[in-house]
Amino acid sequence: MKWVAAFLAAGLIGMSGNTDDMVFVKGGPAELGAPDRNSLNGPAIYQIDSFYIDRHEVTNAEYKEFVKATGHEPSAFADDGDFNRDNQPVTGVTWDDANSYCKWAGKRLPGEAEWEKAARSGDGRLYPWGNRFNAGFAYLSGEAPIELADYPPEDVTPDGITGMAGGVSEWVRDVQIASGGVCGRGMSYQPGYVSNDRSVFETLLKGGGNLTTFAPACTVGEQKISPQVVAKNQQLSRQLAMIGRKDWGMQKCAHIKGNSFNGLEHMTKLTNRMWDYTDSYAEFVGFRCAKSAN
């Protein structure tokens, strides 16, 4: 593994995904989601594999180490005194920035279902502290993020994961295609047909074909599509979303979890999700990393 040592020496990847400041989340069933458009489909039982998740959001100090080691662009607010203190969560980072940091650290972004399971402690609670909202239990108002040590003591899960109800919102791993101002609707609502033939995707993935002729929907006109075909189409469309070629007239988007100092009260529920384009950033959006347990 000489190449690993060489890359570590050059600072191009992190130090093997150390789990010292992570929390282990045991796999198994969890009730997630809510019956609204701003949540995972639910409430429903999701099966989640065991994983680790960062105890706290990535800080400016940690992100600066990544920038120094790799030459990656600094965060958008690296020179702003209201946002660049070492122990504040880093903001002004795109999904691509967050994804690159987690890869460098030997980790990855958490999936939305993973993030929500960790935040809801596996028992379906709506907030880290229980099921009743209290505006004083999370940092939900202000002009900028506060330092991690200043988070309200109630904004912590029973497992010790902090800042999932307030502070800053967080990118999660799930990438989809935005269409009509909605993330995740994507190709399902474009005109065209459902393909039973993987070669259609293989052509697209190689840069050929016409994307607008593809629509992985449950029905097209009067045509009924089997669940197996829908599932295959959805899986392959995620591959296209990860590529997100702009000459195909598509944009990648990703979901964002957790409320922030800039949010509204209803956004504090751990089922709530937002979204943005993967090349966008905001002063109230940061991230934390995760790591598979096996």
N, C-alpha and C positions, 0 to 999 in steps of 0.2 A: 504493500500500500504506500509506495514512495510518493505517489502523486498526492495523497491526502496530506502527508507531512509537508510537501512543498506548498500546497495551497494554504495550509495553516500558517506556515512561516510567512507567506506573503500576505496573510490577513484576508484572504478571499473567502474563507468560510470560518465559522465560529468554532468553539471548542467542544464539539460533539454533543450538543444538546443536553447539557448538565441539568438535572432535575432538582437541584438543591432548593431553589426558591419556587418550586412548583407544587401543586396539590394533586394527589392521585384521586381520580374519579372512577369508582368501580363500575364496570359495565353492567348492563341489564336493562330491563324495561323502565321507562319513565313516562309520565304523563306530560305532554308538551303541547304547545299551540293553543289557539283560541278561535272561536267562530267569527273571525273578522278578516278583512283583506290585509291588515297590517300585521299578520302573525303567520307562523307555520299553520298548516291545516290541522285543526283540532277543535276541542281537546281530543287527543288521541294518544295511544300508547306507541312509543317509539323504542326500538331496540338499539342501544348504543354500546359500542365496544369500549373497553376500559381505555383511559387516556390520562395524561397529565395536562394541567393548565396552569399558566403563570398565576402566582398568588396576587400579583398587582399588575397594573398596566405598565408597558414599557416607558421608562422615563427619558427625559432629555439627556441625562448623563449616559444612559445605556445606548441611546441612539447615536450620540456623538462618538462613542467607541466604534460603532459600526461604520460611521462615516469616515473616521480616521483610518480604520483598517482597510477599507475597500475603495475609498475615493467616491463613494456614492454621494449624490447631491444632499446637502443638509435639508432639514425640515424647512418649510416655508417661513416659519417664525423664529428661525435660529438667531436672528439679530434683534428680535423684539423683546424688550425687557419684561413685558407683561406675561410672556409665554415661554421664555427660554431658561428658567431656573432649573438647576440640575435635577431636583426632586419633584418637579411637576411632571405629569404624564406628557409625553411628546404629542403634539398635534401638528396640523399643517402637513400631514403625510397622506399620500394617495394609497389606494389598495396595493398598487404595485410596489410602493416603498415598503409598506408593512410586510408584504409577502417576501420581499427581498431580505429584509432584516431577519425574519423568522428562519428563512433558509440558511442565512449566514450563521445564525445561532444554533443550527442543528435541529431546528424545530419546524413548525408550520403554523399557519393561522388555524384557529379552531373552527370547526363547522358550526353552523347556526344551531343545530340540534345539540351538539356537544356543549356549546356556550350556554344554552338555555338549561340543559340538564345540570351543569355545574352551578349555575346561578340559583336554580330552584331546588337544589339539594336532593333531587330524586323523589321528593314527596309532593310535588305539584304546587308548592307555595307560590304566591304572586310577587313577593318581595323577598330580599335576602333575610329579613327579620320575621317574616310571617305573612299573613293574608290581609292585614289592615294597613291602608296607606297612612303615612305620617310624613309631612313635608320636612320635618326637622331631622329625619333619620338619614337623609342623603343630601349631598351638596347639589342643589337644584337651581341656584340663582347666583349671579355674579357677572363680572366682566371678563374673567379669564379662569383657567384651571387653578386649583389650589394644590399645594404640595401633598404628597401621599400621606404624610404623617398627620395632616390636618383633616383628613376625611372623618366624618361622623363615625363614632364607634359602632353604631347600629348597622352601617352599610358594609356588613361582612357576613358571609355565609357561615353556617355551623362548621364547615370544613376550613374556614379561615381565608376565603377568597374575598378580596376587598374591592370596593368601588364598582360594583356591577349594577347598582341602581342609579348612581349619580356620578358626578365628577366629569368624565368625558365619555362620549359614546365610542363604540369600538367596531372596527371592521371585522367581519368574519369571512371564512374561506369561500363560501358558496358564490360562484360567479355565474351569471346568466346573461341573457340578451335583453336589452331594453327596447321596447316598442310602444309607441303611442303614449309615452310618458309613464309607462309602467315597467318595473323590473320583474322579469320572470314570465311575462306574457309572451314576449319574444316571437319566435317563428310560429308558435301555436296559432296565432291570429293572422298570419299572412295568407293570402290566397294561394291555392295550389292543391297538392295532393299529399297523402301519406304514403311513404314508400315502404314496401316489404323487402326491398333489395338494398343490402348494405353498400353495393357498388355506387349508389347515388351519393352516399356520404363519402366514400373513398374518393370519388371524383372531386367533391367539394373540398375535402381536406387537402387535396393536392393542388388546389387553386383553380380548378376548372368548374364547369357547370354554371347553373344559374340559381342562386340561393332563393330567389323569390318564387321558384316553382316548388319549394318544399314547405310542408306544413305539418309538423307532428301533432295533430289534434286528435281528439277522441272520435269525432265524426267530421266528415266532409260532405256537406249537402245531406243526401239521404244515405250515404255510405256509412256503415257501421264498422268500426275498427276494433280488433281484438285487444284486450289488455296487454297481451304479450308484445304485439306490434307497437302499441303506444309506449310501453316501457323501454323497448329497444330504441325507438325514435327519440325519446327524451334523453336517454343516456348518450346517444351519439350527438344530439343537439348541444349537450353540455360541452362536448369536445370542440364543436364549432364556436361555442361561446368563449372558451378559453383562448382560441385563436383570435376571434374578434376582428377580422380584417375589415378595415374601414372602407376599402373599395367594394365591399359587399353591401355597403350602406347599413352597417350594424354597429352598435356600440356595446361594449361589455359593461355590465353593472354588477354591483355586489351589495349584499345586505349589511346593515349596521345595527348593532344591538346595544341596549342600555341607554338610559337617559343621561343628561349632561347639565352643566350650569346654564345652558342655552335652551333647555327643553321646556315642554309643557307638562302639566301634572300627569295626564293620562299616559305619557310616554315612559313613566317610571315602572309600569308593569313589566315584568321580565318576559312576558310573551310578546311585547311590542317590538316591531322591527321598522327600520327606515331603510333607505337605499340611496346610492349615488353612483355616478359613473366611476369606473376604476381609475381613471386618470384625474379625478377631482380631489380636492382636499378642503378641509374646513377647520376653523379655530376650535371646534368642540369635538372633533373626531380623532381618536387615537387607536390603540390596539393593544392586545396581549397575545402571547403565543401559546401553542399547545404542542403535545408530542404523543404519538401513539404509544401504548403500553407494551405492544409486542410487535 
